[in-house]
Amino acid sequence: MKNKNDEIAEFLSKHSGDDYCYLTTKGRKSGNPHEIEIWFGVQGNSIYLLSGGAEISDWVKNLRATPNVTVRIAKQIFDGIARIVDDKQETTMARHMLAGKYQDWKEGQPLSDWGRSALVVGIELSQSSEG
């Protein structure tokens, strides 16, 4: 019998090639939900995002204030806990994964400015519901 994390990882694996996910954060001032369409990469039951605007992006400011987020992929909505990734190995993995997916980056090539300097955000996903 599969556990919840295995089910999430299996779903994410099937949808790892999708172009976008939809991240909803809670507005740090208004408290209202704010949804953005954003590129993503998948690793296990987590997704990774790169913020080209780094710390000045509203969605990053929002998740720093309230790390509880929702993520919609296909018609599934997941609860998640977002964090700024500061582990060097994890950051490198996420940068390479997203640059490979969206910019056709290959091992041995230099990363683009975006791939090299964007802020890495990881979101561990938990329960899901259909949207």
Secondary structure, DSSP 8 states (H G I E B T S, - for coil): ---HHHHHHHHHHHTTT-S-EEEEEE-TTT--EEEEEE--EEETTEEEEEETTGGGSHHHHHHHH--EEEEEETTEEEEEEEEE---HHHHHHHHHHHHHHHH---TTS---HHHHHSEEEEEEEEEEEE-
